[in-house]
Amino acid sequence: MALISITNLTFCHEGSFDNIFTDASVQIDTDWKLGLVGRNGRGKTTLLNLLMGKYEYRGKISTNCNFDYFPIAVENADDSTQEVLEKIAPTAELWQIQKELSKLDLDDGVLYRPFNTLSNGEQTKVLLAGLFLRENNFLLIDEPTNHLDFRARQTVAKYLKGKAGFILVSHDRAFLNECVDHILAINKNNIEVTAGNFSTWAEQKRRQDVFEQGQNDRLESEIGRLKKAAAETSRWADKAEKGKYGVQSSGLKADRGFVGAKAAKMMKSSKNLERRQQSSIEEKKDLLKNIETAEDLKLKYLKYSGDCLVRLSGIRIVYDGRQVLENFNLILNNGDRLVLNGGNGSGKSSILKLIMGENIPHTGTVHLGSRLIVSYVPQDASFLTGNLRDYAREQVIDETLFKSILHKLDFSRIQFEKDMKDFSAGQKKKVLIARSLCQEAHLYIWDEPLNYIDVLSRMQIEDLLLTYKPTMIFVEHDKVFTDKVATIALRL
């Protein structure tokens, strides 16, 4: 066991005046399996890079353990997988490599294939196996699930559950629940560790938010009452002070001492009320600092006039001589939310592109409803550059609505002024989703929309789709999301 101690960590990127961390402190046991969660742009990957010593910072990070980062760069992707693994873990013997790969449902055959011929999911598994074969290193695993289908996620989660000593960045709730025993949360104003899996942390966070909101409401009411009482007492004291000369308490002679004492007493009462009010204000300052607001999103959904929007019959797709799909049929009616399931390379994205009218070589029949308006979110968002204002103009969408949706998805005002090329991967994906939500459409086609997107935003998008119930075809491997949103599941 070793400790990682972070004390008064303060950091902002060069050229930025916006701190990502300010006086953040936390202590981590390297035997823990930590899930690292937080909104997009909060600094999850930045924290991993700080632990790796890649940036200068103020404060202190102290530990005697060595770190490895996933995904690790492969020097020559043309090498065989065995050669790649031997470079990553030079002390590992072949039987150890084979044993580790078998835990990840990979057979020995992958060792003799060029690394660049493996699927993204296979590459993820190989690199994880290689890093865990290194001795005495603490792994920093950054979003491994983005290239994994549902079954592969289950396999990797089971694999990680059997390991000790890592920090895992992931936004997949089911995945985190399966393989972590602590949550490291980057909140608005601090970093904190909670024992348990994601559901444990989420419930504790919900209870803390409810408690703080109740305390805040009570103090707001108390402050208002004290303000009113102090103002009333102050008015009476002023009136008594002005009228103490010539005022009679009894008989014919003015009792100036009595009136003066009463005025002084009321002034003292007023001061006490002010002190209590200030104390309540100070107590209130410690509340609501980490409550995450998740405003409701809106959708410009158009109801299609007919019943059937899409019909595919006998679709066959072949790539480079390899049959991807054979005799595939699909019917999408009004109100359906259809999720396409299947392993990597099974043709899910090809089907979406085919419906979008892209030139996908195929046989069979594609029938789309007359005058059907479609909004599409592609899998890749890396192409985004330029500012949000120009992008909204290019996409012919309302800039105010577009930015309002992004603001609800936790974009700060500072983000609105940045070039999109400097956005995190999750923020770029949010731009594509916000653009889609601004488009009036009969059908929404989303290809892995949740890649890199934080958990709270996923929940907002779930609520939106369950509220508006648009007609959709989508590909997504987040089990919790698909179980909630999809009305039809079709496996390829």
C-alpha positions in Angstrom: 0.0 0.0 0.0 1.1 3.5 -0.8 -0.5 6.9 -0.5 -1.0 9.7 -3.1 -1.3 13.0 -1.2 -2.5 16.1 -3.0 -2.3 19.3 -1.0 -3.5 22.8 -2.0 -3.3 22.0 -5.7 -3.8 25.0 -7.9 -3.6 24.8 -11.7 -4.7 26.6 -14.8 -3.5 26.0 -18.4 -1.0 28.4 -19.9 -2.7 31.4 -21.4 -5.9 30.9 -19.4 -7.0 32.9 -16.3 -9.6 30.3 -15.4 -8.3 27.9 -12.7 -9.2 24.3 -13.1 -8.1 23.5 -9.5 -7.9 26.0 -6.7 -6.4 24.8 -3.3 -7.7 21.3 -3.9 -6.6 18.6 -1.4 -7.3 14.9 -1.2 -5.5 11.6 -0.1 -5.7 8.4 -2.1 -4.8 4.8 -1.2 -3.1 3.1 -4.1 -4.9 -0.2 -3.3 -8.2 1.4 -4.1 -10.0 0.9 -7.4 -11.1 4.5 -8.0 -13.6 5.8 -10.5 -12.9 9.4 -11.4 -16.1 11.4 -12.2 -16.9 15.0 -13.0 -18.5 17.2 -15.6 -16.8 17.7 -18.9 -14.0 20.3 -18.7 -13.7 19.9 -14.9 -10.1 18.5 -15.3 -10.3 14.7 -15.1 -7.6 14.1 -17.7 -5.7 17.2 -16.5 -5.6 15.6 -13.0 -4.1 12.4 -14.5 -1.5 14.5 -16.4 -0.6 16.4 -13.2 0.0 13.1 -11.4 2.2 12.1 -14.3 4.2 15.3 -13.8 3.4 16.8 -17.2 2.4 20.2 -16.0 3.7 22.8 -13.6 1.4 23.6 -10.7 1.2 25.2 -7.3 0.7 23.1 -4.2 2.1 19.6 -3.5 1.6 16.1 -4.9 3.6 13.5 -2.9 3.8 9.8 -3.5 6.4 7.1 -3.9 4.6 5.1 -6.6 5.1 5.0 -10.3 2.3 5.9 -12.8 1.3 4.4 -16.1 -1.2 6.1 -18.4 -3.8 4.4 -20.6 -4.0 4.8 -23.6 -0.3 4.2 -24.0 1.3 5.3 -27.3 2.3 2.4 -29.6 5.6 3.3 -31.3 5.0 1.1 -34.4 1.5 -0.1 -35.0 2.8 -2.3 -37.9 4.5 -4.6 -35.3 2.8 -7.8 -34.2 0.7 -7.6 -31.1 3.3 -9.8 -29.3 6.1 -7.3 -30.2 3.9 -4.4 -28.9 3.3 -6.2 -25.6 7.0 -7.1 -25.2 7.9 -3.4 -25.5 5.2 -2.4 -23.0 6.0 -5.2 -20.5 9.5 -6.4 -21.3 9.8 -8.6 -18.1 6.5 -10.5 -18.8 6.9 -14.1 -20.1 4.7 -15.5 -22.9 2.6 -17.6 -20.6 1.8 -14.5 -18.5 0.8 -12.6 -21.6 -1.4 -15.4 -22.7 -3.0 -15.7 -19.3 -3.8 -12.0 -19.2 -5.3 -11.9 -22.7 -7.5 -14.9 -21.9 -9.0 -13.0 -19.0 -10.0 -10.4 -21.6 -11.6 -13.0 -24.0 -8.7 -12.7 -26.5 -7.2 -15.8 -28.0 -3.5 -16.4 -28.7 -4.1 -15.7 -32.4 -4.1 -11.9 -31.8 -0.4 -12.1 -30.8 0.7 -12.9 -34.3 -1.4 -10.3 -36.1 -0.2 -6.8 -36.8 -1.4 -4.5 -34.0 -3.0 -2.1 -36.5 -5.2 -4.9 -37.8 -7.0 -5.3 -34.5 -10.3 -3.6 -33.9 -10.4 -0.6 -31.5 -11.9 -2.9 -28.8 -9.2 -5.5 -29.2 -6.5 -2.8 -29.1 -8.0 -1.5 -25.9 -7.9 -4.9 -24.3 -4.3 -5.6 -25.4 -3.0 -2.3 -24.1 -4.8 -2.8 -20.7 -3.3 -6.3 -20.4 0.2 -4.9 -21.2 0.0 -2.2 -18.6 -1.2 -4.5 -15.9 1.7 -6.8 -16.7 4.1 -4.1 -15.6 5.1 -4.6 -12.0 4.3 -2.2 -9.1 2.9 0.6 -11.3 -0.3 2.5 -10.5 -2.6 2.8 -13.6 -4.3 5.9 -14.7 -7.0 4.7 -17.1 -8.6 7.4 -19.2 -12.0 6.5 -20.8 -11.3 3.0 -22.0 -15.0 2.3 -22.9 -15.3 4.6 -25.8 -14.3 1.9 -28.3 -16.0 -1.0 -26.5 -19.4 -2.5 -27.3 -21.6 -3.7 -24.5 -20.2 -7.2 -24.2 -16.6 -5.9 -24.3 -17.4 -3.5 -21.5 -18.7 -6.3 -19.4 -15.5 -8.3 -20.0 -13.2 -5.3 -19.2 -15.3 -4.4 -16.1 -14.9 -8.0 -14.8 -11.2 -7.8 -15.6 -10.7 -4.6 -13.7 -12.7 -5.8 -10.8 -9.9 -8.4 -10.3 -7.2 -5.8 -10.2 -6.1 -3.4 -7.4 -4.6 0.0 -7.8 -5.9 2.3 -10.5 -7.8 5.5 -11.3 -10.4 5.0 -14.0 -12.1 7.8 -15.9 -15.5 6.6 -17.2 -19.0 8.0 -17.6 -20.6 4.6 -18.0 -22.6 4.0 -14.8 -23.0 0.3 -15.1 -19.3 -0.1 -15.9 -18.3 1.9 -12.9 -20.7 0.0 -10.6 -19.1 -3.2 -11.7 -15.4 -2.5 -11.2 -14.7 0.3 -8.7 -14.7 0.5 -4.9 -14.2 4.2 -4.5 -15.3 7.3 -6.4 -13.0 10.3 -6.8 -15.3 13.2 -7.7 -14.1 16.5 -9.1 -16.8 18.9 -7.9 -17.4 22.5 -8.5 -15.3 23.6 -5.6 -13.3 20.6 -4.3 -12.1 17.1 -4.9 -13.4 14.4 -2.6 -13.3 10.6 -2.2 -16.3 8.4 -1.4 -16.1 4.7 -0.5 -18.3 2.6 -2.7 -19.3 2.3 -6.4 -21.0 5.0 -8.6 -24.5 4.3 -7.3 -23.3 4.6 -3.7 -21.7 8.0 -4.5 -24.7 9.2 -6.5 -27.1 8.4 -3.6 -24.8 10.1 -1.0 -24.5 13.1 -3.3 -28.3 13.3 -3.7 -28.8 13.1 0.0 -26.2 15.8 0.7 -27.7 18.1 -2.0 -31.2 17.6 -0.5 -29.8 18.3 3.0 -27.9 21.4 1.9 -30.9 22.7 -0.1 -33.1 22.3 3.0 -30.5 24.1 5.2 -30.2 26.8 2.6 -34.0 27.4 2.4 -34.2 27.5 6.2 -31.4 30.0 6.5 -32.9 32.1 3.6 -36.1 32.3 5.6 -34.3 33.0 8.9 -32.3 35.8 7.3 -35.4 37.4 5.8 -37.2 37.2 9.2 -34.2 38.7 11.0 -33.9 41.5 8.5 -37.5 42.4 9.0 -37.3 42.3 12.8 -34.0 44.3 12.8 -35.6 47.0 10.6 -38.7 47.2 12.8 -36.6 47.4 16.0 -34.4 50.1 14.5 -37.4 52.2 13.5 -38.8 52.0 17.1 -35.4 52.8 18.6 -35.0 55.9 16.3 -38.5 57.1 17.2 -37.9 56.6 20.9 -34.5 58.4 20.7 -36.1 61.4 18.9 -39.0 61.7 21.4 -37.2 61.2 24.7 -37.2 64.9 25.5 -40.5 66.1 26.9 -41.9 62.5 27.1 -43.7 61.7 30.3 -43.9 58.2 31.7 -46.1 59.3 34.7 -47.2 62.4 36.5 -46.2 65.8 35.4 -42.4 65.4 34.9 -40.7 64.0 31.9 -38.9 60.6 32.6 -36.0 61.0 30.3 -34.0 58.2 31.9 -36.7 55.7 31.3 -37.1 56.6 27.6 -33.4 56.7 27.1 -32.9 53.3 28.7 -35.7 51.9 26.5 -34.1 53.3 23.4 -30.7 51.9 24.3 -32.3 48.5 25.0 -34.0 48.5 21.6 -30.7 49.5 19.9 -29.0 46.6 21.6 -31.7 44.3 20.4 -31.3 45.6 16.9 -27.5 44.9 17.1 -28.2 41.3 18.3 -30.5 40.7 15.4 -27.9 42.0 13.0 -25.3 39.7 14.5 -27.6 36.7 14.2 -28.4 37.6 10.7 -24.7 37.9 9.8 -24.1 34.5 11.4 -26.8 32.9 9.3 -25.3 34.5 6.2 -21.9 33.1 7.0 -23.4 29.6 7.7 -25.2 29.8 4.3 -22.0 30.5 2.5 -20.8 26.9 3.2 -23.9 25.4 1.4 -24.7 24.7 -2.2 -21.1 25.0 -3.4 -21.1 21.6 -5.1 -24.7 21.2 -6.1 -24.9 20.4 -9.8 -27.8 22.1 -11.6 -29.2 20.1 -14.4 -31.8 22.2 -16.2 -34.4 20.6 -18.5 -33.4 20.5 -22.2 -35.9 21.2 -25.0 -36.2 19.6 -28.4 -37.7 21.0 -31.7 -39.3 17.7 -32.7 -41.6 17.5 -35.7 -44.4 14.9 -35.8 -44.3 13.0 -39.1 -47.6 12.8 -41.0 -47.3 9.1 -41.9 -46.8 5.9 -39.9 -43.6 4.5 -41.4 -40.5 6.7 -41.6 -37.9 4.1 -42.6 -38.0 0.6 -44.2 -34.9 -1.4 -45.0 -35.4 -4.8 -46.8 -32.8 -7.4 -47.6 -29.8 -5.2 -47.0 -26.4 -6.7 -47.7 -23.2 -4.8 -47.1 -19.7 -5.9 -48.1 -16.4 -4.1 -47.3 -13.1 -5.1 -48.9 -14.5 -8.5 -49.8 -15.8 -9.2 -46.2 -19.5 -9.5 -45.7 -20.6 -7.1 -42.9 -24.3 -7.6 -43.1 -26.6 -10.0 -44.8 -30.4 -9.9 -45.4 -30.9 -7.1 -42.8 -34.5 -5.8 -42.4 -35.7 -2.8 -40.4 -39.0 -1.0 -40.0 -39.2 2.3 -38.1 -42.6 3.7 -37.2 -43.6 7.0 -35.7 -42.6 7.2 -32.0 -40.1 4.3 -32.2 -36.7 4.8 -30.4 -34.7 2.0 -31.9 -31.2 1.1 -30.7 -28.9 -1.0 -32.9 -26.8 -3.4 -30.9 -23.9 -5.5 -32.0 -20.2 -5.9 -31.8 -17.6 -3.6 -33.3 -17.6 -4.0 -37.1 -21.1 -5.5 -37.2 -22.4 -2.7 -39.5 -24.3 -0.4 -37.1 -22.7 2.8 -38.3 -23.1 1.7 -41.9 -26.8 1.3 -41.5 -27.1 4.8 -40.0 -25.0 6.3 -42.9 -27.1 4.3 -45.4 -30.3 5.9 -44.1 -28.6 9.3 -44.2 -28.0 8.8 -47.9 -24.2 8.3 -47.8 -22.6 6.2 -50.6 -22.5 2.9 -48.8 -22.1 0.0 -51.3 -25.0 -2.3 -50.7 -27.8 -4.4 -52.2 -31.4 -4.4 -51.0 -34.0 -1.7 -50.7 -33.9 1.5 -48.7 -37.2 3.4 -48.4 -37.5 6.7 -46.6 -40.8 8.6 -46.0 -41.6 11.4 -48.3 -40.2 14.8 -47.2 -38.6 13.2 -44.2 -36.4 15.7 -42.3 -33.5 14.0 -40.4 -31.0 15.3 -37.8 -27.8 13.4 -37.6 -25.1 13.2 -34.8 -22.0 11.5 -36.1 -19.7 9.4 -34.0 -16.6 11.6 -34.6 -16.5 15.2 -33.3 -12.8 15.8 -33.7 -13.3 17.9 -36.8 -14.9 20.8 -34.9 -13.0 24.1 -35.1 -13.8 27.8 -35.0 -16.2 29.7 -32.7 -19.7 28.7 -31.7 -21.3 31.8 -33.3 -20.0 31.0 -36.8 -20.8 27.3 -36.3 -24.5 28.2 -35.5 -24.6 30.4 -38.6 -23.2 27.7 -40.8 -25.6 25.1 -39.5 -28.6 27.6 -39.8 -29.6 27.2 -36.2 -30.7 29.8 -33.7 -27.5 30.9 -31.9 -29.3 32.0 -28.7 -31.1 28.6 -28.4 -27.8 26.8 -29.3 -25.8 28.5 -26.6 -28.7 28.1 -24.1 -28.6 24.3 -24.5 -24.8 24.3 -24.2 -25.1 26.4 -21.0 -27.6 23.9 -19.6 -25.1 21.1 -20.4 -22.6 23.0 -18.2 -20.8 25.2 -20.7 -19.5 28.3 -18.9 -19.5 31.8 -20.5 -15.7 31.5 -21.0 -16.3 28.4 -23.2 -18.4 30.5 -25.6 -15.4 32.6 -26.5 -13.0 29.7 -27.1 -12.1 28.0 -30.4 -13.8 24.6 -30.5 -10.5 22.9 -31.3 -9.6 23.6 -27.7 -12.7 22.0 -26.3 -12.4 18.6 -24.5 -13.7 15.6 -26.4 -16.9 15.6 -24.3 -17.5 19.3 -24.9 -17.2 18.7 -28.7 -19.8 15.9 -28.5 -22.1 18.2 -26.6 -21.8 20.8 -29.5 -23.1 18.1 -31.9 -25.9 17.1 -29.7 -26.9 20.8 -29.0 -26.9 21.4 -32.8 -29.2 18.4 -33.3 -31.6 19.6 -30.6 -31.9 22.9 -32.3 -32.9 21.3 -35.6 -36.5 20.7 -36.4 -36.6 17.1 -37.5 -39.0 14.1 -37.9 -36.2 11.7 -37.2 -33.0 11.8 -35.0 -30.1 9.5 -36.0 -27.4 9.5 -33.3 -24.2 7.4 -33.7 -22.7 6.8 -30.2 -23.8 10.2 -28.9 -22.6 9.7 -25.4 -18.9 9.0 -26.0 -16.9 11.2 -23.6 -20.0 12.9 -22.2 -20.3 13.2 -18.4 -22.8 11.3 -16.3 -25.0 14.3 -15.4 -25.4 15.3 -19.0 -26.3 11.8 -19.9 -29.1 11.9 -17.4 -30.3 15.3 -18.8 -30.4 13.8 -22.3 -32.3 10.7 -21.0 -34.9 12.9 -19.4 -35.3 15.0 -22.6 -35.9 11.9 -24.8 -38.3 10.4 -22.3 -40.2 13.7 -22.1 -40.5 14.5 -25.9 -40.4 10.9 -27.2 -39.0 11.7 -30.6 -38.6 9.1 -33.3 -35.0 7.9 -33.2 -32.5 5.4 -34.4 -29.3 5.3 -32.4 -26.2 3.3 -31.5 -25.0 3.4 -27.9 -23.3 1.0 -25.6 -24.3 2.7 -22.3 -26.6 0.0 -20.9 -28.4 2.2 -18.4 -29.1 4.8 -21.1 -30.3 2.3 -23.7 -32.5 0.4 -21.2 -34.2 3.7 -20.3 -34.5 5.3 -23.7 -35.0 2.6 -26.3 -38.4 1.2 -27.1 -37.0 -1.3 -29.6 -33.6 -3.1 -29.6 -32.3 -4.7 -32.8 -29.2 -6.8 -32.8 -27.0 -7.0 -35.9 
